Amino acid sequence: MSDKTLGLLLLIGSVVGILLYGWLVFLSPWSFLVIQITAFAGIALLLGILAWIGYTLASTPPPEPIPGLEQLESQQTGTQEEKKQ
């Protein structure tokens, strides 16, 4: 399947989805339920991403210190102080 065909299918599918969602929200008898489901899905997605970030931060070990980095930082700080004077 070429990129243009895939792009056209995505465009058509998106427009159909927008029209269907608009009908469900504004014209169908289930509009309140559709809005509730949409709000729940949006909040669940947001909180799921935050949970994933929290899990990644909690389960990733800290990086090993780079040997000699402290000496390099102190040398850079010393040269910066000399330039200020």
MOPAC internal coordinates of N, CA, C and O (Angstrom, degrees):
PM7 1SCF
backbone

  N    0.0000 0     0.00 0     0.00 0    0    0    0
  C    1.4503 1     0.00 0     0.00 0    1    0    0
  C    1.5313 1   107.86 1     0.00 0    2    1    0
  O    1.2310 1   120.48 1   -48.60 1    3    2    1
  N    1.2994 1   116.70 1   131.40 1    3    2    1
  C    1.4619 1   120.35 1  -177.84 1    5    3    2
  C    1.5285 1   110.44 1   -78.17 1    6    5    3
  O    1.2310 1   121.68 1   -15.60 1    7    6    5
  N    1.3116 1   114.39 1   164.40 1    7    6    5
  C    1.4662 1   119.75 1   179.87 1    9    7    6
  C    1.5229 1   111.58 1   -64.35 1   10    9    7
  O    1.2310 1   120.41 1   143.47 1   11   10    9
  N    1.3178 1   116.83 1   -36.53 1   11   10    9
  C    1.4676 1   119.71 1  -179.91 1   13   11   10
  C    1.5223 1   111.00 1   -66.57 1   14   13   11
  O    1.2310 1   120.40 1   140.12 1   15   14   13
  N    1.3309 1   116.84 1   -39.88 1   15   14   13
  C    1.4648 1   120.39 1   178.76 1   17   15   14
  C    1.5222 1   110.23 1   -65.31 1   18   17   15
  O    1.2310 1   120.77 1   135.50 1   19   18   17
  N    1.3160 1   116.12 1   -44.50 1   19   18   17
  C    1.4617 1   120.22 1   178.47 1   21   19   18
  C    1.5283 1   110.75 1   -62.20 1   22   21   19
  O    1.2310 1   120.35 1   137.04 1   23   22   21
  N    1.3203 1   116.94 1   -42.96 1   23   22   21
  C    1.4611 1   120.54 1   177.84 1   25   23   22
  C    1.5134 1   112.40 1   -61.99 1   26   25   23
  O    1.2310 1   120.50 1   138.91 1   27   26   25
  N    1.3355 1   116.65 1   -41.09 1   27   26   25
  C    1.4653 1   120.70 1   178.63 1   29   27   26
  C    1.5251 1   110.92 1   -65.21 1   30   29   27
  O    1.2310 1   120.19 1   139.03 1   31   30   29
  N    1.3371 1   117.24 1   -40.97 1   31   30   29
  C    1.4661 1   120.51 1   177.68 1   33   31   30
  C    1.5289 1   111.20 1   -64.01 1   34   33   31
  O    1.2310 1   120.58 1   138.81 1   35   34   33
  N    1.3282 1   116.50 1   -41.19 1   35   34   33
  C    1.4655 1   119.65 1   177.26 1   37   35   34
  C    1.5256 1   111.19 1   -63.65 1   38   37   35
  O    1.2310 1   120.34 1   139.14 1   39   38   37
  N    1.3184 1   116.95 1   -40.86 1   39   38   37
  C    1.4609 1   121.19 1   178.62 1   41   39   38
  C    1.5203 1   111.14 1   -62.87 1   42   41   39
  O    1.2310 1   120.26 1   131.29 1   43   42   41
  N    1.3191 1   117.11 1   -48.71 1   43   42   41
  C    1.4679 1   121.37 1  -178.95 1   45   43   42
  C    1.5267 1   110.62 1   -64.13 1   46   45   43
  O    1.2310 1   120.47 1   135.57 1   47   46   45
  N    1.3381 1   116.70 1   -44.43 1   47   46   45
  C    1.4596 1   120.18 1   178.95 1   49   47   46
  C    1.5146 1   112.45 1   -61.79 1   50   49   47
  O    1.2310 1   120.51 1   140.68 1   51   50   49
  N    1.3251 1   116.62 1   -39.32 1   51   50   49
  C    1.4651 1   120.44 1   179.43 1   53   51   50
  C    1.5252 1   111.72 1   -66.82 1   54   53   51
  O    1.2310 1   120.31 1   136.48 1   55   54   53
  N    1.3290 1   117.01 1   -43.52 1   55   54   53
  C    1.4671 1   120.14 1   179.53 1   57   55   54
  C    1.5246 1   110.45 1   -64.32 1   58   57   55
  O    1.2310 1   120.29 1   137.91 1   59   58   57
  N    1.3371 1   117.05 1   -42.09 1   59   58   57
  C    1.4692 1   120.42 1   177.44 1   61   59   58
  C    1.5272 1   110.07 1   -62.85 1   62   61   59
  O    1.2310 1   120.13 1   138.72 1   63   62   61
  N    1.3374 1   117.36 1   -41.28 1   63   62   61
  C    1.4577 1   121.01 1   177.83 1   65   63   62
  C    1.5109 1   112.72 1   -62.88 1   66   65   63
  O    1.2310 1   120.45 1   139.24 1   67   66   65
  N    1.3251 1   116.75 1   -40.76 1   67   66   65
  C    1.4651 1   120.75 1   178.04 1   69   67   66
  C    1.5244 1   110.53 1   -63.78 1   70   69   67
  O    1.2310 1   120.69 1   134.41 1   71   70   69
  N    1.3215 1   116.29 1   -45.59 1   71   70   69
  C    1.4676 1   119.75 1   179.91 1   73   71   70
  C    1.5288 1   111.27 1   -64.19 1   74   73   71
  O    1.2310 1   120.20 1   137.31 1   75   74   73
  N    1.3261 1   117.22 1   -42.69 1   75   74   73
  C    1.4629 1   121.12 1   179.01 1   77   75   74
  C    1.5276 1   110.77 1   -63.59 1   78   77   75
  O    1.2310 1   120.51 1   135.83 1   79   78   77
  N    1.3245 1   116.63 1   -44.17 1   79   78   77
  C    1.4617 1   119.89 1   179.21 1   81   79   78
  C    1.5298 1   111.01 1   -64.69 1   82   81   79
  O    1.2310 1   120.45 1   139.11 1   83   82   81
  N    1.3205 1   116.75 1   -40.89 1   83   82   81
  C    1.4684 1   120.08 1   176.56 1   85   83   82
  C    1.5133 1   111.73 1   -60.33 1   86   85   83
  O    1.2310 1   120.31 1   137.61 1   87   86   85
  N    1.3263 1   117.01 1   -42.39 1   87   86   85
  C    1.4650 1   119.95 1   177.79 1   89   87   86
  C    1.5232 1   110.28 1   -64.34 1   90   89   87
  O    1.2310 1   120.33 1   136.28 1   91   90   89
  N    1.3460 1   116.97 1   -43.72 1   91   90   89
  C    1.4665 1   120.13 1  -179.17 1   93   91   90
  C    1.5249 1   111.90 1   -62.76 1   94   93   91
  O    1.2310 1   120.07 1   142.17 1   95   94   93
  N    1.3207 1   117.47 1   -37.83 1   95   94   93
  C    1.4659 1   120.55 1  -176.49 1   97   95   94
  C    1.5258 1   111.96 1   -78.67 1   98   97   95
  O    1.2310 1   120.09 1   138.66 1   99   98   97
  N    1.3371 1   117.43 1   -41.34 1   99   98   97
  C    1.4617 1   119.32 1  -170.59 1  101   99   98
  C    1.5286 1   114.67 1  -101.66 1  102  101   99
  O    1.2310 1   119.58 1   153.76 1  103  102  101
  N    1.3105 1   118.41 1   -26.24 1  103  102  101
  C    1.4604 1   118.99 1  -171.69 1  105  103  102
  C    1.5256 1   114.88 1  -118.54 1  106  105  103
  O    1.2310 1   119.59 1   162.42 1  107  106  105
  N    1.3047 1   118.39 1   -17.58 1  107  106  105
  C    1.4624 1   119.43 1  -175.35 1  109  107  106
  C    1.5237 1   110.95 1   -86.78 1  110  109  107
  O    1.2310 1   120.38 1   -19.78 1  111  110  109
  N    1.3281 1   116.88 1   160.22 1  111  110  109
  C    1.4688 1   119.86 1   176.77 1  113  111  110
  C    1.5318 1   112.57 1   -73.13 1  114  113  111
  O    1.2310 1   119.94 1   170.35 1  115  114  113
  N    1.3232 1   117.71 1    -9.65 1  115  114  113
  C    1.4672 1   121.79 1  -178.26 1  117  115  114
  C    1.5197 1   111.89 1  -101.26 1  118  117  115
  O    1.2310 1   119.50 1  -158.00 1  119  118  117
  N    1.3152 1   118.56 1    22.00 1  119  118  117
  C    1.4668 1   120.87 1  -172.60 1  121  119  118
  C    1.5309 1   112.53 1   -60.47 1  122  121  119
  O    1.2310 1   119.71 1   138.22 1  123  122  121
  N    1.3275 1   118.16 1   -41.78 1  123  122  121
  C    1.4636 1   119.57 1  -179.03 1  125  123  122
  C    1.5243 1   110.78 1   -64.86 1  126  125  123
  O    1.2310 1   120.38 1   138.97 1  127  126  125
  N    1.3258 1   116.88 1   -41.03 1  127  126  125
  C    1.4605 1   120.54 1   178.38 1  129  127  126
  C    1.5278 1   111.06 1   -65.05 1  130  129  127
  O    1.2310 1   120.21 1   140.62 1  131  130  129
  N    1.3185 1   117.21 1   -39.38 1  131  130  129
  C    1.4690 1   120.91 1   178.90 1  133  131  130
  C    1.5235 1   110.26 1   -63.46 1  134  133  131
  O    1.2310 1   120.17 1   138.03 1  135  134  133
  N    1.3234 1   117.28 1   -41.97 1  135  134  133
  C    1.4677 1   120.73 1   178.64 1  137  135  134
  C    1.5259 1   110.43 1   -65.46 1  138  137  135
  O    1.2310 1   120.18 1   139.23 1  139  138  137
  N    1.3348 1   117.27 1   -40.77 1  139  138  137
  C    1.4618 1   120.32 1   177.98 1  141  139  138
  C    1.5240 1   111.13 1   -62.69 1  142  141  139
  O    1.2310 1   120.31 1   135.03 1  143  142  141
  N    1.3177 1   117.01 1   -44.97 1  143  142  141
  C    1.4661 1   120.67 1  -179.81 1  145  143  142
  C    1.5254 1   110.46 1   -64.08 1  146  145  143
  O    1.2310 1   120.55 1   138.73 1  147  146  145
  N    1.3235 1   116.56 1   -41.27 1  147  146  145
  C    1.4636 1   120.40 1   179.47 1  149  147  146
  C    1.5247 1   111.35 1   -63.92 1  150  149  147
  O    1.2310 1   120.25 1   134.83 1  151  150  149
  N    1.3187 1   117.14 1   -45.17 1  151  150  149
  C    1.4661 1   120.97 1   179.14 1  153  151  150
  C    1.5234 1   110.57 1   -63.30 1  154  153  151
  O    1.2310 1   120.40 1   136.73 1  155  154  153
  N    1.3271 1   116.83 1   -43.27 1  155  154  153
  C    1.4633 1   120.19 1   178.96 1  157  155  154
  C    1.5226 1   110.79 1   -62.46 1  158  157  155
  O    1.2310 1   120.14 1   135.04 1  159  158  157
  N    1.3207 1   117.35 1   -44.96 1  159  158  157
  C    1.4671 1   120.96 1  -179.07 1  161  159  158
  C    1.5275 1   110.88 1   -63.42 1  162  161  159
  O    1.2310 1   120.12 1   139.70 1  163  162  161
  N    1.3337 1   117.37 1   -40.30 1  163  162  161
  C    1.4633 1   120.34 1   179.42 1  165  163  162
  C    1.5186 1   112.47 1   -65.11 1  166  165  163
  O    1.2310 1   120.31 1   134.11 1  167  166  165
  N    1.3313 1   117.01 1   -45.89 1  167  166  165
  C    1.4623 1   121.01 1   179.31 1  169  167  166
  C    1.5273 1   110.52 1   -67.25 1  170  169  167
  O    1.2310 1   120.31 1   139.77 1  171  170  169
  N    1.3412 1   117.02 1   -40.23 1  171  170  169
  C    1.4636 1   120.15 1   178.39 1  173  171  170
  C    1.5265 1   110.96 1   -62.79 1  174  173  171
  O    1.2310 1   120.21 1   140.69 1  175  174  173
  N    1.3121 1   117.21 1   -39.31 1  175  174  173
  C    1.4648 1   120.78 1   177.87 1  177  175  174
  C    1.5253 1   110.76 1   -64.69 1  178  177  175
  O    1.2310 1   120.25 1   133.84 1  179  178  177
  N    1.3184 1   117.13 1   -46.16 1  179  178  177
  C    1.4601 1   121.26 1   179.40 1  181  179  178
  C    1.5268 1   111.54 1   -61.33 1  182  181  179
  O    1.2310 1   120.38 1   131.92 1  183  182  181
  N    1.3290 1   116.87 1   -48.08 1  183  182  181
  C    1.4624 1   120.16 1  -179.47 1  185  183  182
  C    1.5226 1   111.68 1   -69.16 1  186  185  183
  O    1.2310 1   120.27 1   147.98 1  187  186  185
  N    1.3310 1   117.09 1   -32.02 1  187  186  185
  C    1.4629 1   120.24 1   175.45 1  189  187  186
  C    1.5162 1   111.81 1   -64.03 1  190  189  187
  O    1.2310 1   120.33 1   139.21 1  191  190  189
  N    1.3276 1   116.97 1   -40.79 1  191  190  189
  C    1.4670 1   120.36 1   177.23 1  193  191  190
  C    1.5258 1   110.40 1   -65.38 1  194  193  191
  O    1.2310 1   120.25 1   137.94 1  195  194  193
  N    1.3400 1   117.13 1   -42.06 1  195  194  193
  C    1.4643 1   120.00 1   177.22 1  197  195  194
  C    1.5260 1   111.39 1   -63.19 1  198  197  195
  O    1.2310 1   119.99 1   140.58 1  199  198  197
  N    1.3319 1   117.63 1   -39.42 1  199  198  197
  C    1.4631 1   121.07 1   177.78 1  201  199  198
  C    1.5239 1   110.62 1   -64.28 1  202  201  199
  O    1.2310 1   120.41 1   139.60 1  203  202  201
  N    1.3178 1   116.82 1   -40.40 1  203  202  201
  C    1.4617 1   121.03 1   178.88 1  205  203  202
  C    1.5306 1   110.59 1   -63.56 1  206  205  203
  O    1.2310 1   120.27 1   137.58 1  207  206  205
  N    1.3350 1   117.10 1   -42.42 1  207  206  205
  C    1.4632 1   120.52 1   177.55 1  209  207  206
  C    1.5296 1   110.15 1   -63.85 1  210  209  207
  O    1.2310 1   120.25 1   136.87 1  211  210  209
  N    1.3381 1   117.12 1   -43.13 1  211  210  209
  C    1.4593 1   120.50 1   178.28 1  213  211  210
  C    1.5157 1   112.45 1   -62.53 1  214  213  211
  O    1.2310 1   120.17 1   137.11 1  215  214  213
  N    1.3229 1   117.27 1   -42.89 1  215  214  213
  C    1.4629 1   121.00 1   177.99 1  217  215  214
  C    1.5247 1   110.55 1   -62.60 1  218  217  215
  O    1.2310 1   120.74 1   137.85 1  219  218  217
  N    1.3208 1   116.20 1   -42.15 1  219  218  217
  C    1.4607 1   119.82 1  -179.82 1  221  219  218
  C    1.5205 1   110.87 1   -64.18 1  222  221  219
  O    1.2310 1   120.17 1   137.03 1  223  222  221
  N    1.3255 1   117.28 1   -42.97 1  223  222  221
  C    1.4639 1   120.28 1   178.08 1  225  223  222
  C    1.5265 1   111.45 1   -64.92 1  226  225  223
  O    1.2310 1   120.28 1   141.11 1  227  226  225
  N    1.3297 1   117.07 1   -38.89 1  227  226  225
  C    1.4625 1   120.78 1  -177.07 1  229  227  226
  C    1.5237 1   112.30 1   -74.49 1  230  229  227
  O    1.2310 1   119.59 1   148.88 1  231  230  229
  N    1.3136 1   118.38 1   -31.12 1  231  230  229
  C    1.4604 1   120.38 1  -173.39 1  233  231  230
  C    1.5247 1   114.00 1   -99.31 1  234  233  231
  O    1.2310 1   119.48 1   172.91 1  235  234  233
  N    1.3163 1   118.61 1    -7.09 1  235  234  233
  C    1.4587 1   121.03 1   179.95 1  237  235  234
  C    1.5191 1   109.20 1   -89.37 1  238  237  235
  O    1.2310 1   119.95 1   -53.88 1  239  238  237
  N    1.3382 1   117.71 1   126.12 1  239  238  237
  C    1.4600 1   118.93 1   179.06 1  241  239  238
  C    1.5296 1   110.37 1   -69.79 1  242  241  239
  O    1.2310 1   120.72 1   -28.34 1  243  242  241
  N    1.3329 1   116.24 1   151.66 1  243  242  241
  C    1.4675 1   118.30 1   179.02 1  245  243  242
  C    1.5292 1   110.05 1   -66.74 1  246  245  243
  O    1.2310 1   120.09 1   -27.45 1  247  246  245
  N    1.3102 1   117.43 1   152.55 1  247  246  245
  C    1.4641 1   119.33 1  -179.81 1  249  247  246
  C    1.5244 1   111.14 1   -69.63 1  250  249  247
  O    1.2310 1   121.16 1   -27.77 1  251  250  249
  N    1.3166 1   115.39 1   152.23 1  251  250  249
  C    1.4595 1   120.44 1   177.27 1  253  251  250
  C    1.5291 1   108.63 1   -71.05 1  254  253  251
  O    1.2310 1   120.46 1   -39.21 1  255  254  253
  N    1.3380 1   116.72 1   140.79 1  255  254  253
  C    1.4661 1   118.13 1   178.09 1  257  255  254
  C    1.5307 1   110.45 1   -66.25 1  258  257  255
  O    1.2310 1   120.92 1   -35.42 1  259  258  257
  N    1.3021 1   115.84 1   144.58 1  259  258  257
  C    1.4572 1   121.08 1   179.46 1  261  259  258
  C    1.5252 1   108.27 1   -82.69 1  262  261  259
  O    1.2310 1   120.03 1   -55.18 1  263  262  261
  N    1.3514 1   117.55 1   124.82 1  263  262  261
  C    1.4694 1   118.85 1  -179.19 1  265  263  262
  C    1.5316 1   110.57 1   -63.24 1  266  265  263
  O    1.2310 1   121.28 1   -42.45 1  267  266  265
  N    1.3078 1   115.16 1   137.55 1  267  266  265
  C    1.4553 1   120.37 1   178.10 1  269  267  266
  C    1.5134 1   114.25 1    82.92 1  270  269  267
  O    1.2310 1   119.78 1   179.04 1  271  270  269
  N    1.3180 1   118.03 1    -0.96 1  271  270  269
  C    1.4596 1   120.22 1  -178.27 1  273  271  270
  C    1.5251 1   111.27 1   -68.83 1  274  273  271
  O    1.2310 1   120.48 1   142.77 1  275  274  273
  N    1.3282 1   116.69 1   -37.23 1  275  274  273
  C    1.4672 1   119.61 1  -179.87 1  277  275  274
  C    1.5243 1   110.84 1   -64.26 1  278  277  275
  O    1.2310 1   120.33 1   140.87 1  279  278  277
  N    1.3378 1   116.97 1   -39.13 1  279  278  277
  C    1.4611 1   120.18 1   178.24 1  281  279  278
  C    1.5241 1   110.51 1   -65.22 1  282  281  279
  O    1.2310 1   120.57 1   138.27 1  283  282  281
  N    1.3173 1   116.52 1   -41.73 1  283  282  281
  C    1.4579 1   120.75 1   179.72 1  285  283  282
  C    1.5245 1   110.71 1   -63.99 1  286  285  283
  O    1.2310 1   120.51 1   138.14 1  287  286  285
  N    1.3351 1   116.63 1   -41.86 1  287  286  285
  C    1.4640 1   120.05 1   179.35 1  289  287  286
  C    1.5227 1   111.26 1   -65.07 1  290  289  287
  O    1.2310 1   119.93 1   139.54 1  291  290  289
  N    1.3374 1   117.73 1   -40.46 1  291  290  289
  C    1.4659 1   120.01 1  -179.99 1  293  291  290
  C    1.5231 1   110.76 1   -68.33 1  294  293  291
  O    1.2310 1   119.92 1   145.63 1  295  294  293
  N    1.3328 1   117.76 1   -34.37 1  295  294  293
  C    1.4630 1   120.44 1   176.72 1  297  295  294
  C    1.5230 1   110.70 1   -66.66 1  298  297  295
  O    1.2310 1   120.40 1   138.91 1  299  298  297
  N    1.3298 1   116.84 1   -41.09 1  299  298  297
  C    1.4601 1   120.29 1   179.70 1  301  299  298
  C    1.5236 1   110.74 1   -66.95 1  302  301  299
  O    1.2310 1   120.38 1   141.45 1  303  302  301
  N    1.3150 1   116.88 1   -38.55 1  303  302  301
  C    1.4597 1   120.31 1   178.65 1  305  303  302
  C    1.5220 1   109.87 1   -65.54 1  306  305  303
  O    1.2310 1   120.35 1   139.97 1  307  306  305
  N    1.3358 1   116.94 1   -40.03 1  307  306  305
  C    1.4651 1   120.84 1   178.73 1  309  307  306
  C    1.5092 1   111.89 1   -63.84 1  310  309  307
  O    1.2310 1   119.79 1   138.10 1  311  310  309
  N    1.3206 1   118.00 1   -41.90 1  311  310  309
  C    1.4699 1   120.46 1   179.62 1  313  311  310
  C    1.5153 1   110.89 1   -69.03 1  314  313  311
  O    1.2310 1   119.58 1   145.84 1  315  314  313
  N    1.2975 1   118.41 1   -34.16 1  315  314  313
  C    1.4667 1   120.55 1   178.98 1  317  315  314
  C    1.5226 1   110.40 1   -68.31 1  318  317  315
  O    1.2310 1   120.47 1   142.57 1  319  318  317
  N    1.3325 1   116.70 1   -37.43 1  319  318  317
  C    1.4623 1   120.01 1   178.89 1  321  319  318
  C    1.5259 1   110.65 1   -68.84 1  322  321  319
  O    1.2310 1   120.21 1   143.96 1  323  322  321
  N    1.3442 1   117.21 1   -36.04 1  323  322  321
  C    1.4602 1   120.40 1   178.34 1  325  323  322
  C    1.5212 1   110.97 1   -65.83 1  326  325  323
  O    1.2310 1   120.27 1   142.72 1  327  326  325
  N    1.3317 1   117.09 1   -37.28 1  327  326  325
  C    1.4615 1   120.96 1  -179.87 1  329  327  326
  C    1.5230 1   111.09 1   -67.40 1  330  329  327
  O    1.2310 1   120.14 1   147.30 1  331  330  329
  N    1.3199 1   117.34 1   -32.70 1  331  330  329
  C    1.4588 1   120.87 1  -179.23 1  333  331  330
  C    1.5246 1   111.17 1   -69.39 1  334  333  331
  O    1.2310 1   120.41 1   150.21 1  335  334  333
  N    1.3228 1   116.81 1   -29.79 1  335  334  333
  C    1.4706 1   120.57 1  -175.82 1  337  335  334
  C    1.4650 1   109.84 1   -83.57 1  338  337  335
  O    1.2310 1   120.10 1   180.00 1  339  338  337

